[in-house]
Amino acid sequence: MTLTLGAEHGSVPLVWDAHCCVPLLPDQDLAHLERHRKAGANFVSINVGMDFTPLAQVVRVIAGFRAWITRHSDGFILAETIDDVLLAKTTGRLSIAFDLEGSAMLQDDLAMVRLFCDLGVRQIHLAYNRDNSIAGGCHGSGSGLTALGRAVVREINAVGMMMDCSHSSKRTSLDIVELSTKPVVFSHSNARALQDHPRNIDDEQIRACAATDGVIGICGISEFLGVGGTSTANVVRHIDYVSQLVGSRHVGLGLDYVFNQQHSDLPTGLDPHDWWPPAYEYRLATGEIVTPEQLPEIATALRARGYVQQDIEGIMGGNFLRVARATWSETSKN
């Protein structure tokens, strides 16, 4: 069944948001995600931990989120397989999978990769802004994968998770692209040519990702979108840039919308500037992030811009679905 985004917006077969954030609390009410469902989304990946999140908290968050989804199965499905995503689409529900922002929670143990996959994590990047024992971050020293990091990439490919390069250093992302045997993604990263911020990615990284048949998910945070802020037109500006560089087949959406923007997940006693440099002003308190409600507007704007239906379907979700088919475990393919 094709879910309609709204009569004035047309329709697309599937809408996929590759990343958003809810408070990392075990008892968190995920009802906020109803906004995605009402906006026509069929899938969203939510963060369950960052490099600074203690392992015990990550596990409890996953347990709490899984329990909430089970209790609310009338509107939501835990997306452990591709079939789950497609079932959500046909029944008007929202499928939810988990992602990890960083790899410190692996505790340098390859066995943890499969464990997190078994718990519902379907997407992982290896460094959250700063360097760690596995990879270099985009606000780190510029280092790439360590020997352990190379082993982790191979294990991620083997167990069936999507290999994500967002928040990583350029060298790390290119190391991953060279090593991965499956498509890789930047789940929520924008074009550095349009907004020169260390969290954004340059043309070499975009081309390298596309060469794996991967996808760049356009992020909705104003700091990374640049001039034009969170306007739908500005989102399309970044979509246009990547599409013209490598083709619309390699573009998707990872809005990085933050629910409850007043909440901080940073553990007490840690300095925010250790993770987000002083120039890294998100201005989250003013709500400068593209909202789920703009998903239909993006489809409409792409149509008005002259994108053909096939390209719109890919950008809105089909491209990430293709990568999921290629990267999720064998049991998740159909």
N, C-alpha and C positions, 0 to 999 in steps of 0.2 A: 504494500500500500504506500502511495506517495503522500506524505504529510504536507499539508498546505501551510505555508508561512503566513498566509493572509491573502485575501482576494486581490488586494492592491499590490501585493509583492510577487505573485506567481507561486510556483512550488518547486521543490527539489526533492529527490528521493531520500536523502539522508543529510542531517546536519550534525557536524562533529566539532566540538570545542576541545582542543587538545590539552588545555590546562586552565584550572581556576583554583582558588584558595578559599578554604573555610578555616575557622579557628581550630588549631590542633589540640582539641580537648576530647577526651574519651566519651563524654556525655553530650557532645555537640549535637544539636538539632539540625539536621540537614534539610529541613523544610525550605530553606532559602533556595535550594536548587529547583524548586517548583518554578522559579522565574525562567530557568533554562527551558523547562518542559513547555511552559506557556508560550515561549518565544519560538517554539518549533524545533528545538534541539532534540536529537535522539540519543546523543552520547556526550558525556563530559568526563574528563579525567581530573580528579581532585588530588591535591597534595596531601600526603600523610606523614611527611617528615623532611627536614632539611639537615644539612651537615651539623648544625648546632643543636639539633633535637636529640635528647638522650634516647638511647635504644629502648628502654623500658616504656617511655612515653610513646614512641612510634608504634610499638606492639599494641599498647592499650588503645591508641587512636584507631588503629586498624580494626581491633576487636569491636570497639564501640560503633564505628561506621558500618561494619558488616551487620551488626545486630540491628542498627536503625534501618538499614535497607531491607532486611528481612521482615521487620515489623511493618514496613510501608510498601509491601510488594504490589499493592494496587496501583501505585504510580511510578515505582522505581524497580530496577533490576540491577543486580551486581553483574557487571560485564566480565565474566571469566572467559567467554568464548565469543567468536564471531557470531555464532547462532544467537547468543544472548542479545547482542547489539541489534540484529535483524528482528528478533522477537519484540524488542522494545519498540522498534519502528512500526511494526505491524499492529501493535496493541496500544499505541499512543502513550507509551511510558518512556521514561528517561533511563537509559543504561548508564551506569557509573563504574568507572575503574579507578584504580589508585596509581599515583606516581610518586617517585622519590626524587627530591632535589638535592643531589649529592650522594656520596657513598660511604660517609663515615659510619653510618649505621650498619654497614656490612662487617665492621670491626676486623677488616683485613682477612676475612674468612670467606673463601669462595662458596662454601656450602650455604652461606646466607643468601646468595643470589636466588637459588632455587626455592628457599624457604619463603622469601618475599613474593616470588612469583606464585607459589601455592596459596599465599594469603590474599592474592588479588591485585598485586602490583603488576601493571602491564607496560610501564614506561619508567625509565630511569636515566638521569644524567649523573655524571661522575664527580663533579665539583660544584659546589654552590658558592660562586663568586671568588672564594679564596682557595689556595692550594691545599691539598691533603695528601695522604700517603698513596693515593691512587692516580690523581690527575691534577692538572693546573686549572685554576679558576680565572675568570675574565678580569678579576681585580687582584690577581696574584702576581707572581714573578715572571709569568710568561712561559712557564714550564709545561711540558706535555705529559703523556702517559708515563707512569713508572713501569717497571717490569711487572709488578703486581697489577697495575692498571691494564696492561695488555692481556693478562690472564682473565681479568674481570670482563673485558669486552668479549673475549671468546666464550666465557661462561654465559653472559647475557644472550649472545647469539644462540647458544646451545639450549638454554632452558625455555626460550620463547618470550622475550620481552622486547619492547621497542627501544632501540638505542638512541638516546636523546643527547644533543650537544649544547643545548641552551645553558647559559651561565658558565660555560667552560672557556678556557683560554683558546686563542686561535690555534696554537700548536696542538693542544689536546684534541680539538675538533678535527684537525687534519690527520692526526695520528689515528683517531677512531675511524675516520673515513677510509684510510688506507688499510686498516686491519679488519674491519667488519666484513663479514661475508653476506650480510643482509643490508637492506636499505636502512639509512639512518635519517633522523629528523632533527630539526631545531624546533621544538614544540612551541616556543613562544619567544621569537627573536625577530628583529626588524632590520631593514637595510641601513647599514652604516653610511652608505653614500648619501642617504637622505637626512639622517640624523647621526652626527658623529658622537656616539656614546660608546664606551667600552663594552656595554652589554649587547650592543648591536653587532651584526656580522657583515664582513666585507664581501666584495664580489667573488674573491677566491673561495671563501667558505661556502657561499651560495652555490657556485658552480660545482664545488666538490660534493656537496650534499646531493645536488641534482644528479650527478654522475652515478650515485648509488641507487638511483630511482627513488630518492627520498623526498621529503616535504619540508618546507619552511613555513611554520605557523606564525602568522602575523599577530603580534602582541598589541594589546589595547591600552597599555600604560602610556600616558601623555609624554612622560620623560623620554620614551623611546620612539614615539611617533613624531615629535618635533613640531614645527610650525603647522598650525591647524589643530593642534591638540587632539581631543578625542572625537572629533567630527567623523561621521561616516566617510566623508570625502577624503579625509586624511588616511583612514584605513585603506581605502581603495587606492590612494597614491602609492602606498607601500606594496599593495598587491600588484599594481601595474608595473612597478619597478622590477620586482622579482619575475613576474610573468614575461616581461620583455627581455630579461636577461637569460632566463633558462626555460621559459614556457610555463603556462598555467598549470600543467600537470604536476608541478612541484611547489604549488602554493596551497596553503590551508589557513585555518584560524586557530589561534591559541590565545584567547583574550586575556588570560591572567587576571580575570576579575576577582577582586578580593571582597568577600562577604564579611561584614563586620569590620570595617576598616579602622575602628578605634582599638581593636584588640591587637596585642603584640604577642607573637609566638617566641620571641627571644627570651631564653631563660634569664632569671634574675641574676644580676651581677656581671652580665656580659655587656660590653660596650657596642652599641649599634654601629659605630664607625669602624669597628673591626670587620664588619660584614658588608656595610654599605658606606663607602667613603663619603666625606663631608659634601662633596659635590653631587652626590647621588640623591638628589631631592625628588622623591616620588610624589610628594604633596597628596598622599592618599586621603588625608583628612578632608580635602576639598572634593573628593570623589572624582578625580581626573583619570578615570579608567573607562574604556568602552564597555557598555553594559550588555548583558544578555539580550535586552530588549532591542538592541541595534542589529541583531542577527538578520531579521527580515529586511531591514533597511540596506544592509550590505548587499544582499541578493538583488534588491531592486536597483541599487546604484551600479552594480556590475552589469545588469541588463541595460540600463540607460547608457552605460559607457560603451556598449557595443559587444560585450562578451556574448558568445553563443551559449546556448543552453548546456551543452556538454561541458564547457569550461566552467560555467557557474556551478554545476553539480559537483564537479571535482573540487573546486575551491571551498565550497560550503561543507564538504564532508567526504566526497568520494575518494579524494586523493589520500587522506589519512586512513580510510577504510582499506584501500589498496595496500598501503604499507603494513597495516595490522595483519592483513591476510598473509603477507610475506614474512612477518616477524614473530607473531604470536605462536605459541606452541602448536604442534601438529594436531592436538586434540581440539584446538580452537579454530581449525580451518574447516570449511565445507566446500 
